[in-house]
Amino acid sequence: MTPGLAVGGVEALAVEQPQLKPLPVEPFETGRWFTPRVDRYGQITVGPNRYSVPVRLIGKTLRVLLHASELVVFDYGREVARHERLSTQGGSRLVLDHYLVALVRKPGAFPGSTALEQARSAGRFTPLHDDWWDAARAAHGDKEGTKALIQVLLMARHMSHEHLVAGLAAALRAGALTADAVALGPQDRRGRPAGPAHSLTARARSGRAGTGDRHLSRRLAAVPPAARHPAAAVGCRL
């Protein structure tokens, strides 16, 4: 019982609860709105930090809803980016996918980009990505091999990260160093999607080929040479 009250807290709540108003239907927004302009680097400044947005939005003024732990970026009411909020001063958070459309035209800027390093740190750009990229550059040259990798990364807009990694593993084992080969993905004897990405990744890095890899090689042999070119287009929109 609470000192000074004739009844306990539970009893008091039971008396008062019927008098309470219902919760509002619409949740109360606790975030703060900002309207930054996208600079020529495809970034916006919110507070002391910078965040990336798709490069197609360069020059536009966007709306940003800043919460305690994240920020959401909108263009005419449509969400175009979402970032974990930085707690540093003068930091930047860059998403590699936001720059791919520009990088496919300027692949020389890809290797040393900050967005690539952040993707590595976050585990989105794995050692298997690097292995496939190294092999593609050895086969096609730095420029075309990097373009092929960027085309692979663009496919992540339409497939899961796990499926993409599995496709990289199968394509690497088959020696198929094009985006089209990665899109075909690992296959079993009947042409169905194969097992988990982690087992394929381990097999690819250990140097052991499987039935799915041989099946992929046969499927690729049936693809016209022009369609297997490393710069074959993978659909994306600016």
Backbone hydrogen bonds in HBPLUS format (Angstrom, degrees):
<---DONOR---> <-ACCEPTOR-->    atom                        ^
c    i                          cat <-CA-CA->   ^        H-A-AA   ^      H-
h    n   atom  resd res      DA  || num        DHA   H-A  angle D-A-AA Bond
n    s   type  num  typ     dist DA aas  dist angle  dist       angle   num
A0005-LEU N   A0002-THR O   3.04 MM   3  5.63 158.1  2.09 143.6 144.3     1
A0012-ALA N   A0008-GLY O   2.93 MM   4  6.16 156.4  1.99 149.9 157.3     2
A0013-LEU N   A0009-GLY O   2.92 MM   4  6.11 154.0  1.99 146.4 153.0     3
A0014-ALA N   A0010-VAL O   3.08 MM   4  6.33 154.2  2.14 144.9 151.6     4
A0015-VAL N   A0011-GLU O   3.15 MM   4  6.48 141.7  2.31 141.7 151.5     5
A0015-VAL N   A0012-ALA O   3.16 MM   3  5.15 125.0  2.48  93.1 106.9     6
A0016-GLU N   A0012-ALA O   2.98 MM   4  6.26 156.2  2.04 149.5 156.0     7
A0017-GLN N   A0013-LEU O   2.77 MM   4  5.62 152.9  1.84 155.7 160.7     8
A0019-GLN N   A0016-GLU O   2.85 MM   3  5.47 146.8  1.96 120.3 130.6     9
A0020-LEU N   A0017-GLN O   3.07 MM   3  5.32 158.5  2.12 111.4 118.1    10
A0032-ARG N   A0066-LEU O   2.95 MM  34  5.13 155.1  2.01 140.1 143.8    11
A0066-LEU N   A0032-ARG O   2.79 MM  34  5.13 174.0  1.79 155.2 154.8    12
A0034-PHE N   A0064-VAL O   2.81 MM  30  5.02 145.0  1.94 143.7 153.6    13
A0064-VAL N   A0034-PHE O   2.81 MM  30  5.02 162.3  1.84 147.5 149.2    14
A0062-LEU N   A0036-PRO O   2.96 MM  26  5.83 158.6  2.01 177.3 170.4    15
A0038-VAL N   A0060-LYS O   2.85 MM  22  5.59 166.2  1.87 162.6 165.3    16
A0059-GLY N   A0038-VAL O   3.06 MM  21  5.12 154.6  2.13 122.2 129.7    17
A0039-ASP N   A0043-GLN O   2.91 MM   4  5.54 169.5  1.93 159.7 158.2    18
A0042-GLY N   A0039-ASP O   3.05 MM   3  5.54 160.3  2.09 121.1 122.1    19
A0053-VAL N   A0042-GLY O   2.97 MM  11  5.70 151.0  2.05 155.6 153.7    20
A0044-ILE N   A0051-TYR O   2.79 MM   7  5.40 157.0  1.85 154.8 161.5    21
A0051-TYR N   A0044-ILE O   2.90 MM   7  5.40 154.6  1.97 151.1 159.5    22
A0046-VAL N   A0049-ASN O   2.96 MM   3  5.70 153.4  2.03 156.4 164.7    23
A0049-ASN N   A0046-VAL O   3.34 MM   3  5.70 162.5  2.38 126.9 126.2    24
A0090-GLY N   A0048-PRO O   2.98 MM  42  5.30 133.1  2.21 119.0 132.4    25
A0050-ARG N   A0091-GLY O   2.96 MM  41  6.33 158.2  2.01 146.3 153.2    26
A0093-ARG N   A0050-ARG O   2.96 MM  43  6.47 147.6  2.06 147.6 157.0    27
A0052-SER N   A0093-ARG O   3.10 MM  41  6.51 149.4  2.20 161.6 159.2    28
A0057-LEU N   A0054-PRO O   2.98 MM   3  5.91 169.9  1.99 129.3 132.5    29
A0055-VAL N   A0098-HIS O   3.20 MM  43  6.09 156.9  2.25 156.7 151.5    30
A0058-ILE N   A0055-VAL O   3.17 MM   3  5.50 167.8  2.19 118.2 118.1    31
A0060-LYS N   A0057-LEU O   3.00 MM   3  5.58 165.0  2.02 144.2 145.6    32
A0063-ARG N   A0074-PHE O   3.09 MM  11  5.15 168.3  2.10 148.7 151.0    33
A0074-PHE N   A0063-ARG O   2.73 MM  11  5.15 165.6  1.75 164.6 168.0    34
A0065-LEU N   A0072-VAL O   2.87 MM   7  5.25 163.2  1.90 156.0 160.1    35
A0072-VAL N   A0065-LEU O   2.99 MM   7  5.25 157.4  2.04 141.0 147.3    36
A0067-HIS N   A0070-GLU O   2.78 MM   3  5.24 160.8  1.81 167.0 173.6    37
A0085-ARG N   A0069-SER O   2.92 MM  16  5.16 169.2  1.93 115.4 118.0    38
A0071-LEU N   A0083-HIS O   2.93 MM  12  5.48 155.7  1.99 153.4 159.1    39
A0083-HIS N   A0071-LEU O   3.00 MM  12  5.48 164.6  2.03 158.5 163.6    40
A0073-VAL N   A0081-ALA O   2.84 MM   8  5.05 176.2  1.85 151.2 150.2    41
A0080-VAL N   A0073-VAL O   2.85 MM   7  5.74 165.6  1.88 149.0 153.4    42
A0075-ASP N   A0078-ARG O   2.86 MM   3  5.22 157.7  1.91 142.1 147.2    43
A0078-ARG N   A0075-ASP O   3.12 MM   3  5.22 165.6  2.14 110.5 114.1    44
A0098-HIS N   A0095-VAL O   3.03 MM   3  5.61 141.0  2.19 114.1 124.1    45
A0099-TYR N   A0096-LEU O   2.99 MM   3  5.65 158.2  2.04 120.2 126.5    46
A0100-LEU N   A0097-ASP O   3.41 MM   3  5.31 156.8  2.47 101.3 107.5    47
A0102-ALA N   A0099-TYR O   3.11 MM   3  5.53 125.1  2.42 108.9 121.9    48
A0103-LEU N   A0099-TYR O   2.91 MM   4  6.10 159.8  1.95 155.6 162.3    49
A0104-VAL N   A0100-LEU O   2.91 MM   4  6.01 147.1  2.01 154.5 159.4    50
A0105-ARG N   A0102-ALA O   3.13 MM   3  5.52 143.3  2.27 105.7 115.7    51
A0106-LYS N   A0102-ALA O   3.18 MM   4  6.49 132.2  2.42 135.2 148.7    52
A0109-ALA N   A0106-LYS O   3.10 MM   3  6.01 166.2  2.12 127.7 130.8    53
A0110-PHE N   A0107-PRO O   3.08 MM   3  5.32 159.6  2.12 109.4 115.9    54
A0113-SER N   A0110-PHE O   3.18 MM   3  5.37 169.6  2.19 118.3 120.5    55
A0117-GLU N   A0113-SER O   3.29 MM   4  6.68 159.1  2.33 145.7 150.6    56
A0118-GLN N   A0114-THR O   2.95 MM   4  6.22 156.2  2.00 153.0 159.5    57
A0119-ALA N   A0115-ALA O   2.98 MM   4  6.17 147.7  2.08 140.4 149.3    58
A0120-ARG N   A0116-LEU O   2.96 MM   4  6.28 151.1  2.05 149.4 157.0    59
A0121-SER N   A0117-GLU O   3.01 MM   4  6.27 162.3  2.04 147.0 151.6    60
A0122-ALA N   A0118-GLN O   2.99 MM   4  6.15 145.7  2.11 142.5 151.3    61
A0124-ARG N   A0119-ALA O   2.96 MM   5  5.19 136.9  2.15 161.6 160.2    62
A0125-PHE N   A0119-ALA O   3.19 MM   6  5.34 147.1  2.31 116.8 113.1    63
A0123-GLY N   A0120-ARG O   3.02 MM   3  5.16 155.1  2.08 105.2 113.2    64
A0129-HIS N   A0126-THR O   3.00 MM   3  5.18 124.2  2.32 101.4 115.2    65
A0130-ASP N   A0126-THR O   3.25 MM   4  6.72 155.3  2.31 147.9 154.0    66
A0131-ASP N   A0127-PRO O   2.89 MM   4  6.22 153.8  1.96 147.4 154.7    67
A0132-TRP N   A0128-LEU O   2.98 MM   4  6.19 167.8  2.00 153.4 155.5    68
A0133-TRP N   A0129-HIS O   2.90 MM   4  6.05 160.1  1.94 150.5 156.9    69
A0134-ASP N   A0130-ASP O   2.83 MM   4  6.01 163.9  1.86 152.8 156.8    70
A0135-ALA N   A0131-ASP O   3.05 MM   4  6.29 161.2  2.08 148.1 153.0    71
A0136-ALA N   A0132-TRP O   2.85 MM   4  6.07 154.4  1.91 148.4 156.1    72
A0137-ARG N   A0133-TRP O   2.89 MM   4  6.13 158.3  1.94 155.0 160.1    73
A0138-ALA N   A0134-ASP O   2.99 MM   4  6.19 152.5  2.06 144.4 152.3    74
A0139-ALA N   A0135-ALA O   3.00 MM   4  6.18 145.6  2.12 142.5 151.5    75
A0140-HIS N   A0136-ALA O   2.83 MM   4  5.86 160.6  1.86 150.9 156.2    76
A0141-GLY N   A0137-ARG O   2.78 MM   4  4.56 140.0  1.94 127.4 132.2    77
A0145-GLY N   A0141-GLY O   2.86 MM   4  5.65 153.5  1.93 150.2 159.0    78
A0146-THR N   A0142-ASP O   2.97 MM   4  5.92 152.1  2.05 139.5 146.6    79
A0147-LYS N   A0143-LYS O   2.97 MM   4  6.22 154.4  2.04 146.1 153.9    80
A0148-ALA N   A0144-GLU O   2.93 MM   4  6.15 154.1  2.00 144.9 151.5    81
A0149-LEU N   A0145-GLY O   3.13 MM   4  6.42 151.9  2.21 139.8 146.7    82
A0150-ILE N   A0146-THR O   2.96 MM   4  6.26 159.7  2.00 152.0 157.1    83
A0151-GLN N   A0147-LYS O   2.95 MM   4  6.23 154.4  2.01 150.1 156.9    84
A0152-VAL N   A0148-ALA O   3.04 MM   4  6.35 146.9  2.15 141.5 150.7    85
A0152-VAL N   A0149-LEU O   3.00 MM   3  4.95 116.1  2.42  92.8 109.0    86
A0153-LEU N   A0149-LEU O   2.90 MM   4  6.29 156.0  1.96 152.1 158.6    87
A0154-LEU N   A0150-ILE O   2.94 MM   4  6.22 146.0  2.05 146.2 155.3    88
A0155-MET N   A0152-VAL O   3.01 MM   3  5.32 135.7  2.21 103.4 115.5    89
A0156-ALA N   A0153-LEU O   3.07 MM   3  5.48 154.3  2.14 108.4 116.1    90
A0157-ARG N   A0154-LEU O   3.15 MM   3  5.93 168.3  2.17 118.9 122.4    91
A0158-HIS N   A0155-MET O   2.90 MM   3  5.53 163.7  1.92 119.6 125.1    92
A0164-LEU N   A0160-SER O   3.03 MM   4  6.29 158.0  2.08 149.6 155.9    93
A0165-VAL N   A0161-HIS O   2.96 MM   4  6.20 161.2  1.99 152.5 157.1    94
A0166-ALA N   A0162-GLU O   2.98 MM   4  6.19 156.3  2.03 145.3 152.1    95
A0167-GLY N   A0163-HIS O   2.90 MM   4  6.14 152.3  1.98 145.5 153.1    96
A0168-LEU N   A0164-LEU O   2.92 MM   4  6.24 151.6  2.00 148.6 156.3    97
A0169-ALA N   A0165-VAL O   2.98 MM   4  6.25 158.2  2.03 148.7 154.1    98
A0170-ALA N   A0166-ALA O   3.04 MM   4  6.30 165.7  2.06 151.9 154.8    99
A0171-ALA N   A0167-GLY O   2.92 MM   4  5.99 163.2  1.95 148.0 153.3   100
A0172-LEU N   A0168-LEU O   2.85 MM   4  5.92 155.5  1.91 147.5 154.3   101
A0173-ARG N   A0169-ALA O   3.11 MM   4  6.32 159.3  2.16 146.7 151.7   102
A0174-ALA N   A0170-ALA O   3.06 MM   4  6.25 145.5  2.18 142.3 151.9   103
A0176-ALA N   A0171-ALA O   2.80 MM   5  4.85 152.4  1.87 155.9 153.7   104
A0175-GLY N   A0172-LEU O   3.14 MM   3  5.05 152.5  2.22  97.7 106.2   105
A0182-VAL N   A0178-THR O   3.34 MM   4  6.74 155.9  2.41 146.2 152.0   106
A0183-ALA N   A0179-ALA O   2.95 MM   4  6.22 153.1  2.02 149.3 157.2   107
A0184-LEU N   A0180-ASP O   3.08 MM   4  6.40 142.6  2.23 142.5 151.4   108
A0185-GLY N   A0182-VAL O   3.10 MM   3  5.23 123.6  2.44  98.1 111.8   109
A0194-ALA N   A0186-PRO O   3.12 MM   8  5.29 146.9  2.24 115.2 116.8   110
A0188-ASP N   A0192-ARG O   2.78 MM   4  5.39 144.0  1.91 145.1 157.3   111
A0191-GLY N   A0188-ASP O   3.02 MM   3  5.26 165.2  2.04 115.2 117.8   112
A0200-LEU N   A0196-PRO O   3.42 MM   4  6.74 159.7  2.46 149.0 154.5   113
A0201-THR N   A0197-ALA O   2.86 MM   4  6.02 158.1  1.91 154.8 161.3   114
A0202-ALA N   A0198-HIS O   3.06 MM   4  6.20 162.8  2.09 143.6 147.7   115
A0203-ARG N   A0199-SER O   3.01 MM   4  6.16 154.8  2.08 141.1 148.1   116
A0204-ALA N   A0200-LEU O   2.86 MM   4  6.05 156.1  1.92 148.5 155.1   117
A0205-ARG N   A0201-THR O   3.02 MM   4  6.23 163.7  2.04 153.9 157.6   118
A0206-SER N   A0202-ALA O   2.96 MM   4  6.03 135.5  2.16 139.1 151.0   119
A0207-GLY N   A0203-ARG O   3.13 MM   4  6.21 124.3  2.45 138.8 150.1   120
A0208-ARG N   A0203-ARG O   3.11 MM   5  5.31 146.5  2.23 153.6 155.3   121
A0207-GLY N   A0204-ALA O   3.38 MM   3  5.41 147.1  2.50  96.0 104.9   122
A0213-ASP N   A0210-GLY O   3.09 MM   3  5.32 123.7  2.42 100.5 114.0   123
A0214-ARG N   A0210-GLY O   3.24 MM   4  6.67 157.4  2.30 151.2 156.7   124
A0215-HIS N   A0211-THR O   2.87 MM   4  6.15 152.9  1.94 150.7 159.3   125
A0216-LEU N   A0212-GLY O   2.90 MM   4  6.15 152.6  1.98 144.7 151.7   126
A0217-SER N   A0213-ASP O   3.01 MM   4  6.34 153.8  2.08 146.0 152.9   127
A0218-ARG N   A0214-ARG O   3.06 MM   4  6.40 152.9  2.14 146.0 152.4   128
A0219-ARG N   A0215-HIS O   2.97 MM   4  6.29 156.8  2.02 150.1 156.7   129
A0220-LEU N   A0216-LEU O   2.89 MM   4  6.11 161.2  1.92 155.0 159.8   130
A0221-ALA N   A0217-SER O   3.04 MM   4  6.22 143.7  2.18 140.3 149.9   131
A0222-ALA N   A0219-ARG O   3.10 MM   3  5.44 143.7  2.24 104.0 114.0   132
A0223-VAL N   A0220-LEU O   2.97 MM   3  5.13 155.4  2.03 106.3 114.3   133
A0227-ALA N   A0224-PRO O   2.94 MM   3  5.45 131.1  2.19 113.5 126.0   134
A0228-ARG N   A0225-PRO O   2.96 MM   3  5.12 145.3  2.08 102.4 113.3   135
A0229-HIS N   A0226-ALA O   3.39 MM   3  5.49 166.8  2.41 104.2 106.9   136
A0232-ALA N   A0229-HIS O   2.95 MM   3  5.43 157.9  2.00 128.1 127.2   137
